Amino acid sequence: MPVIKLPTAIPGPKSRALASRRQNAVPRGLSHATPIYVAKAEGAQIEDVDGNRYIDLAGGIGCLNVGHRREPVLEAIRQQADRFLHTCVQVTPYEGYIRLAERLNALAPGKFAKKTLLVNTGAEAVENAVKIARAHTGRPSIIAFEDAFHGRTMMTLALTSKTHPYKAGFAPFPGEVYRIPYAYCYRCSYSLSYPSCELYCARQLQDTFKRVVANEQVAAVIAEPVLGEGGFVAPPTDFFKILIDICHKHGVLFIADEIQSGFGRTGALFASERYGIEPDIMVTAKSLGGGLPIAAITGRAEIMDAPGPGGLGGTFAGNPLSCEAALAVLDIFERENLLTRADELGEQFQARARKWQRRWPLIGDIRGLGAMQAIELVKSAETREPAPQETKQITQYCYEHGVITITAGTYGNVIRVLVPLVITDAEMEEALGVLESALQSVCEKKGELAQPV
Ligand SMILES: Cc1ncc(COP(=O)(O)O)c(C=O)c1O
């Protein structure tokens, strides 16, 4: 039985009515990937206010790795709601906060002693990681990467790379942020090829300390182990080990932003584990809360203890409902084999995408780690000129035919998969079938002839 059910045109009348109210009530700066308004969601499915049913490949931008409305998460929230909603941890603390910090300290890579600070959002976690790194090292500067995304607050925008729509018009940003190329092999900034490049990009950090910013001024290098917004780029195996070695030689901390790559997405609880690295500080958010807002900064105990009492915190930071939801999420990962499932989903996607690539030159690159998978679309396989218009047409076709997908990439030409890991094989096949029809429809319109598979 197919999941997708579309009794109305998309968007339906109720969604259209809400969109027109939204026009008057909400600023245009908040954009929506789709024009449909949600009524309910379950597992990997979403139903809109007009009764249309979709398969969700976006998971609220990677926040629902354990699925929409998982019962253990709901039950944990209900039980906490019966006890208390908010006291502010800075006024009267509670056990849930401590239990979650203990669990994250035990789970984060590295056998050393760790401590965890809880906050509300990914951007807030990155902000705090920078504060802590500066307090510990007594140094001001942070090195971030091209194509990085770290959030929408002022400091995190300074760290973020993509100009439109994120940074343009919002300057000035906080200073002492320097940027270096990431290991984006499909578009190598040095026009080299892996493995013959011997990861020149990672080794260039040494040169950056000579030519751009003095190492004794640098508090930390911050990197996403797999680029999220930047287009799901997973660097070659040793990229981070080389970077971290150079960092540590100079007393520079390494911060891993696992906000999108964390909690099972890449087939390990954290992508850092897949690279065999132990970040000094790791920031997590998104899928940690199973749908509620919560974020964490987990790091070496002596680093985390650098700011003095009162230097860290926030009114709602680590709120009781979110802590209990996050504990339930961690229980689900302990009980269910979602990490293996992430790898299976990744293989299912890759196998299908490789067939597409043989048929349509529009698909320039297929890449990812575990269930963090994407295709990068190009106008020509030779020039690799990005194809953002076609990318938009494909995602539009998808939601009009019952599949919710989102784009990524500095050039807006990447379609990424952040499907809840509880999706069934049948649901995934159905969703990939729609994505395939979308590619076919757009390629036919472009006059791109399918090659025999
Ligand atoms: C890697 C990464 N860091 C930081 C953020 C910011 O998180 P939030 O939107 O919760 O502030 C995001 C959000 O997409 C992200 O993907």
PDBQT file of the ligand as one rigid body, heavy atoms in Angstrom, charges set to zero:
ROOT
HETATM    1  C1  LIG A 501      26.204  22.130  11.274  1.00  0.00    +0.000 C 
HETATM    2  C2  LIG A 501      25.236  23.110  11.873  1.00  0.00    +0.000 A 
HETATM    3  N1  LIG A 501      25.653  23.928  12.853  1.00  0.00    +0.000 NA
HETATM    4  C3  LIG A 501      24.818  24.808  13.433  1.00  0.00    +0.000 A 
HETATM    5  C4  LIG A 501      23.493  24.913  13.034  1.00  0.00    +0.000 A 
HETATM    6  C5  LIG A 501      22.585  25.901  13.697  1.00  0.00    +0.000 C 
HETATM    7  O1  LIG A 501      21.634  25.219  14.466  1.00  0.00    +0.000 OA
HETATM    8  P1  LIG A 501      20.275  25.951  14.903  1.00  0.00    +0.000 P 
HETATM    9  O2  LIG A 501      19.494  26.178  13.654  1.00  0.00    +0.000 OA
HETATM   10  O3  LIG A 501      19.640  24.975  15.851  1.00  0.00    +0.000 OA
HETATM   11  O4  LIG A 501      20.682  27.214  15.572  1.00  0.00    +0.000 OA
HETATM   12  C6  LIG A 501      23.017  24.078  12.014  1.00  0.00    +0.000 A 
HETATM   13  C7  LIG A 501      21.638  24.183  11.540  1.00  0.00    +0.000 C 
HETATM   14  O5  LIG A 501      21.261  23.738  10.480  1.00  0.00    +0.000 OA
HETATM   15  C8  LIG A 501      23.914  23.148  11.416  1.00  0.00    +0.000 A 
HETATM   16  O6  LIG A 501      23.515  22.328  10.448  1.00  0.00    +0.000 OA
ENDROOT
TORSDOF 0
